[in-house]
Amino acid sequence: MAICHGVRDWSLDHPQECSLIFGTPVPEFEASADAVGPASRVPALLTGLLVEMVGTGEYDLIGQLPISDDVRRALSPVREKSPPRYP
């Protein structure tokens, strides 16, 4: 949770920088490999932590809030890289 709050606080304090890194994709634009790596660090870290917490039982997904179809679609690229045994 501390990482999530830190990222959120930073993004609120630095909206232009956040938009450059995580903003809405521009049609017909493909980011260079040099940009993809840094932009993937935070999502990869958060996903890795969640996968680890679910795997060790530290985080129980039962009873969590339902996830909307929009969020599921947005997370689809991350889910494709996550181990299939994690919901």
TIVO-2410 file (N, C-alpha, C; in nm, 3 decimals):
# residues 87
REC num residu      c1      c2      c3 atome chaine
REC   1      M   0.083  -0.119   0.000     N      A
REC   1      M   0.000   0.000   0.000    CA      A
REC   1      M   0.087   0.125   0.000     C      A
REC   2      A   0.200   0.119   0.068     N      A
REC   2      A   0.289   0.236   0.072    CA      A
REC   2      A   0.339   0.271  -0.067     C      A
REC   3      I   0.371   0.169  -0.147     N      A
REC   3      I   0.417   0.195  -0.284    CA      A
REC   3      I   0.304   0.258  -0.365     C      A
REC   4      C   0.185   0.203  -0.354     N      A
REC   4      C   0.070   0.258  -0.427    CA      A
REC   4      C   0.045   0.403  -0.390     C      A
REC   5      H   0.048   0.433  -0.261     N      A
REC   5      H   0.026   0.572  -0.217    CA      A
REC   5      H   0.141   0.662  -0.264     C      A
REC   6      G   0.263   0.610  -0.260     N      A
REC   6      G   0.377   0.689  -0.307    CA      A
REC   6      G   0.366   0.724  -0.455     C      A
REC   7      V   0.329   0.624  -0.535     N      A
REC   7      V   0.312   0.649  -0.679    CA      A
REC   7      V   0.198   0.749  -0.702     C      A
REC   8      R   0.088   0.730  -0.630     N      A
REC   8      R  -0.026   0.821  -0.646    CA      A
REC   8      R   0.012   0.963  -0.605     C      A
REC   9      D   0.077   0.977  -0.490     N      A
REC   9      D   0.117   1.110  -0.443    CA      A
REC   9      D   0.210   1.177  -0.544     C      A
REC  10      W   0.308   1.099  -0.595     N      A
REC  10      W   0.400   1.155  -0.694    CA      A
REC  10      W   0.323   1.199  -0.818     C      A
REC  11      S   0.229   1.115  -0.864     N      A
REC  11      S   0.156   1.149  -0.986    CA      A
REC  11      S   0.070   1.274  -0.967     C      A
REC  12      L   0.013   1.293  -0.848     N      A
REC  12      L  -0.065   1.413  -0.822    CA      A
REC  12      L   0.024   1.537  -0.813     C      A
REC  13      D   0.144   1.521  -0.759     N      A
REC  13      D   0.238   1.632  -0.747    CA      A
REC  13      D   0.309   1.664  -0.879     C      A
REC  14      H   0.313   1.567  -0.971     N      A
REC  14      H   0.385   1.582  -1.098    CA      A
REC  14      H   0.297   1.534  -1.215     C      A
REC  15      P   0.185   1.600  -1.238     N      A
REC  15      P   0.091   1.550  -1.340    CA      A
REC  15      P   0.149   1.547  -1.481     C      A
REC  16      Q   0.234   1.644  -1.516     N      A
REC  16      Q   0.290   1.644  -1.650    CA      A
REC  16      Q   0.384   1.525  -1.670     C      A
REC  17      E   0.470   1.501  -1.573     N      A
REC  17      E   0.564   1.389  -1.583    CA      A
REC  17      E   0.489   1.256  -1.584     C      A
REC  18      C   0.388   1.246  -1.500     N      A
REC  18      C   0.308   1.124  -1.494    CA      A
REC  18      C   0.240   1.098  -1.628     C      A
REC  19      S   0.187   1.203  -1.686     N      A
REC  19      S   0.120   1.190  -1.815    CA      A
REC  19      S   0.218   1.145  -1.923     C      A
REC  20      L   0.341   1.195  -1.917     N      A
REC  20      L   0.441   1.154  -2.015    CA      A
REC  20      L   0.472   1.005  -2.003     C      A
REC  21      I   0.475   0.955  -1.881     N      A
REC  21      I   0.511   0.814  -1.858    CA      A
REC  21      I   0.391   0.722  -1.874     C      A
REC  22      F   0.278   0.756  -1.813     N      A
REC  22      F   0.165   0.666  -1.807    CA      A
REC  22      F   0.041   0.716  -1.881     C      A
REC  23      G   0.056   0.824  -1.959     N      A
REC  23      G  -0.059   0.887  -2.022    CA      A
REC  23      G  -0.127   0.804  -2.129     C      A
REC  24      T  -0.234   0.860  -2.180     N      A
REC  24      T  -0.311   0.797  -2.285    CA      A
REC  24      T  -0.225   0.780  -2.410     C      A
REC  25      P  -0.224   0.661  -2.467     N      A
REC  25      P  -0.144   0.640  -2.588    CA      A
REC  25      P  -0.187   0.730  -2.703     C      A
REC  26      V  -0.093   0.772  -2.782     N      A
REC  26      V  -0.119   0.854  -2.899    CA      A
REC  26      V  -0.137   0.759  -3.018     C      A
REC  27      P  -0.247   0.774  -3.093     N      A
REC  27      P  -0.268   0.685  -3.208    CA      A
REC  27      P  -0.150   0.689  -3.305     C      A
REC  28      E  -0.115   0.575  -3.358     N      A
REC  28      E  -0.007   0.560  -3.457    CA      A
REC  28      E   0.132   0.584  -3.399     C      A
REC  29      F   0.143   0.606  -3.268     N      A
REC  29      F   0.274   0.628  -3.206    CA      A
REC  29      F   0.317   0.503  -3.134     C      A
REC  30      E   0.440   0.464  -3.153     N      A
REC  30      E   0.494   0.349  -3.082    CA      A
REC  30      E   0.617   0.395  -3.005     C      A
REC  31      A   0.615   0.376  -2.875     N      A
REC  31      A   0.725   0.422  -2.791    CA      A
REC  31      A   0.851   0.342  -2.823     C      A
REC  32      S   0.965   0.408  -2.808     N      A
REC  32      S   1.092   0.340  -2.832    CA      A
REC  32      S   1.120   0.244  -2.717     C      A
REC  33      A   1.204   0.147  -2.743     N      A
REC  33      A   1.240   0.050  -2.639    CA      A
REC  33      A   1.303   0.120  -2.519     C      A
REC  34      D   1.370   0.232  -2.542     N      A
REC  34      D   1.432   0.306  -2.432    CA      A
REC  34      D   1.328   0.363  -2.336     C      A
REC  35      A   1.207   0.390  -2.385     N      A
REC  35      A   1.101   0.446  -2.302    CA      A
REC  35      A   1.018   0.339  -2.234     C      A
REC  36      V   1.003   0.224  -2.298     N      A
REC  36      V   0.916   0.119  -2.244    CA      A
REC  36      V   0.970   0.063  -2.113     C      A
REC  37      G   1.098   0.040  -2.106     N      A
REC  37      G   1.158  -0.016  -1.985    CA      A
REC  37      G   1.131   0.067  -1.861     C      A
REC  38      P   1.169   0.197  -1.862     N      A
REC  38      P   1.142   0.280  -1.745    CA      A
REC  38      P   0.994   0.293  -1.712     C      A
REC  39      A   0.908   0.301  -1.814     N      A
REC  39      A   0.765   0.315  -1.790    CA      A
REC  39      A   0.705   0.188  -1.733     C      A
REC  40      S   0.773   0.075  -1.749     N      A
REC  40      S   0.721  -0.054  -1.701    CA      A
REC  40      S   0.765  -0.086  -1.558     C      A
REC  41      R   0.857  -0.011  -1.504     N      A
REC  41      R   0.913  -0.046  -1.373    CA      A
REC  41      R   0.809  -0.048  -1.261     C      A
REC  42      V   0.732   0.058  -1.249     N      A
REC  42      V   0.635   0.066  -1.139    CA      A
REC  42      V   0.525  -0.040  -1.155     C      A
REC  43      P   0.462  -0.052  -1.273     N      A
REC  43      P   0.361  -0.158  -1.287    CA      A
REC  43      P   0.420  -0.297  -1.264     C      A
REC  44      A   0.542  -0.321  -1.311     N      A
REC  44      A   0.604  -0.452  -1.290    CA      A
REC  44      A   0.630  -0.477  -1.141     C      A
REC  45      L   0.675  -0.375  -1.071     N      A
REC  45      L   0.699  -0.389  -0.927    CA      A
REC  45      L   0.570  -0.419  -0.853     C      A
REC  46      L   0.465  -0.342  -0.881     N      A
REC  46      L   0.337  -0.363  -0.813    CA      A
REC  46      L   0.278  -0.500  -0.846     C      A
REC  47      T   0.287  -0.540  -0.971     N      A
REC  47      T   0.236  -0.672  -1.010    CA      A
REC  47      T   0.315  -0.782  -0.942     C      A
REC  48      G   0.447  -0.769  -0.940     N      A
REC  48      G   0.530  -0.869  -0.874    CA      A
REC  48      G   0.499  -0.882  -0.726     C      A
REC  49      L   0.479  -0.769  -0.660     N      A
REC  49      L   0.445  -0.772  -0.517    CA      A
REC  49      L   0.309  -0.838  -0.494     C      A
REC  50      L   0.210  -0.805  -0.577     N      A
REC  50      L   0.079  -0.864  -0.562    CA      A
REC  50      L   0.083  -1.014  -0.586     C      A
REC  51      V   0.153  -1.056  -0.691     N      A
REC  51      V   0.166  -1.198  -0.721    CA      A
REC  51      V   0.231  -1.271  -0.604     C      A
REC  52      E   0.335  -1.212  -0.549     N      A
REC  52      E   0.404  -1.274  -0.435    CA      A
REC  52      E   0.312  -1.282  -0.312     C      A
REC  53      M   0.239  -1.174  -0.285     N      A
REC  53      M   0.150  -1.173  -0.168    CA      A
REC  53      M   0.036  -1.274  -0.183     C      A
REC  54      V  -0.019  -1.287  -0.303     N      A
REC  54      V  -0.126  -1.385  -0.326    CA      A
REC  54      V  -0.067  -1.525  -0.311     C      A
REC  55      G   0.051  -1.546  -0.367     N      A
REC  55      G   0.115  -1.677  -0.363    CA      A
REC  55      G   0.150  -1.724  -0.224     C      A
REC  56      T   0.185  -1.632  -0.136     N      A
REC  56      T   0.221  -1.669   0.001    CA      A
REC  56      T   0.103  -1.664   0.097     C      A
REC  57      G  -0.012  -1.618   0.046     N      A
REC  57      G  -0.130  -1.610   0.132    CA      A
REC  57      G  -0.139  -1.482   0.213     C      A
REC  58      E  -0.045  -1.388   0.192     N      A
REC  58      E  -0.049  -1.262   0.266    CA      A
REC  58      E  -0.166  -1.174   0.222     C      A
REC  59      Y  -0.212  -1.196   0.100     N      A
REC  59      Y  -0.323  -1.117   0.047    CA      A
REC  59      Y  -0.429  -1.214  -0.003     C      A
REC  60      D  -0.548  -1.202   0.050     N      A
REC  60      D  -0.657  -1.291   0.013    CA      A
REC  60      D  -0.752  -1.217  -0.079     C      A
REC  61      L  -0.769  -1.270  -0.199     N      A
REC  61      L  -0.854  -1.203  -0.297    CA      A
REC  61      L  -1.003  -1.223  -0.271     C      A
REC  62      I  -1.037  -1.322  -0.189     N      A
REC  62      I  -1.179  -1.347  -0.160    CA      A
REC  62      I  -1.234  -1.228  -0.082     C      A
REC  63      G  -1.347  -1.179  -0.126     N      A
REC  63      G  -1.410  -1.067  -0.056    CA      A
REC  63      G  -1.363  -0.931  -0.103     C      A
REC  64      Q  -1.269  -0.927  -0.197     N      A
REC  64      Q  -1.223  -0.799  -0.249    CA      A
REC  64      Q  -1.331  -0.741  -0.339     C      A
REC  65      L  -1.323  -0.613  -0.364     N      A
REC  65      L  -1.421  -0.547  -0.450    CA      A
REC  65      L  -1.416  -0.605  -0.590     C      A
REC  66      P  -1.531  -0.615  -0.655     N      A
REC  66      P  -1.531  -0.665  -0.793    CA      A
REC  66      P  -1.456  -0.569  -0.885     C      A
REC  67      I  -1.396  -0.624  -0.988     N      A
REC  67      I  -1.320  -0.544  -1.084    CA      A
REC  67      I  -1.406  -0.522  -1.208     C      A
REC  68      S  -1.416  -0.398  -1.251     N      A
REC  68      S  -1.499  -0.364  -1.367    CA      A
REC  68      S  -1.438  -0.419  -1.495     C      A
REC  69      D  -1.520  -0.430  -1.597     N      A
REC  69      D  -1.472  -0.477  -1.727    CA      A
REC  69      D  -1.366  -0.383  -1.784     C      A
REC  70      D  -1.381  -0.252  -1.760     N      A
REC  70      D  -1.281  -0.155  -1.808    CA      A
REC  70      D  -1.145  -0.181  -1.745     C      A
REC  71      V  -1.144  -0.208  -1.614     N      A
REC  71      V  -1.018  -0.235  -1.545    CA      A
REC  71      V  -0.960  -0.367  -1.594     C      A
REC  72      R  -1.044  -0.468  -1.612     N      A
REC  72      R  -0.996  -0.596  -1.665    CA      A
REC  72      R  -0.929  -0.579  -1.801     C      A
REC  73      R  -0.991  -0.499  -1.889     N      A
REC  73      R  -0.932  -0.475  -2.021    CA      A
REC  73      R  -0.799  -0.400  -2.008     C      A
REC  74      A  -0.794  -0.303  -1.920     N      A
REC  74      A  -0.671  -0.227  -1.902    CA      A
REC  74      A  -0.558  -0.313  -1.846     C      A
REC  75      L  -0.593  -0.410  -1.763     N      A
REC  75      L  -0.493  -0.498  -1.702    CA      A
REC  75      L  -0.457  -0.617  -1.791     C      A
REC  76      S  -0.526  -0.634  -1.900     N      A
REC  76      S  -0.504  -0.749  -1.987    CA      A
REC  76      S  -0.357  -0.768  -2.026     C      A
REC  77      P  -0.285  -0.662  -2.068     N      A
REC  77      P  -0.144  -0.683  -2.104    CA      A
REC  77      P  -0.059  -0.731  -1.986     C      A
REC  78      V  -0.092  -0.685  -1.866     N      A
REC  78      V  -0.017  -0.728  -1.747    CA      A
REC  78      V  -0.052  -0.873  -1.715     C      A
REC  79      R  -0.180  -0.907  -1.725     N      A
REC  79      R  -0.226  -1.043  -1.695    CA      A
REC  79      R  -0.159  -1.145  -1.787     C      A
REC  80      E  -0.136  -1.106  -1.912     N      A
REC  80      E  -0.073  -1.198  -2.007    CA      A
REC  80      E   0.068  -1.235  -1.963     C      A
REC  81      K   0.131  -1.151  -1.883     N      A
REC  81      K   0.267  -1.178  -1.837    CA      A
REC  81      K   0.272  -1.234  -1.696     C      A
REC  82      S   0.157  -1.245  -1.632     N      A
REC  82      S   0.150  -1.297  -1.495    CA      A
REC  82      S   0.129  -1.447  -1.498     C      A
REC  83      P   0.177  -1.516  -1.395     N      A
REC  83      P   0.155  -1.660  -1.389    CA      A
REC  83      P   0.005  -1.692  -1.392     C      A
REC  84      P  -0.037  -1.792  -1.469     N      A
REC  84      P  -0.179  -1.821  -1.485    CA      A
REC  84      P  -0.247  -1.869  -1.356     C      A
REC  85      R  -0.171  -1.916  -1.260     N      A
REC  85      R  -0.235  -1.968  -1.139    CA      A
REC  85      R  -0.290  -1.858  -1.047     C      A
REC  86      Y  -0.256  -1.732  -1.077     N      A
REC  86      Y  -0.304  -1.621  -0.995    CA      A
REC  86      Y  -0.427  -1.557  -1.058     C      A
REC  87      P  -0.532  -1.541  -0.979     N      A
REC  87      P  -0.655  -1.482  -1.035    CA      A
REC  87      P  -0.635  -1.333  -1.069     C      A
***
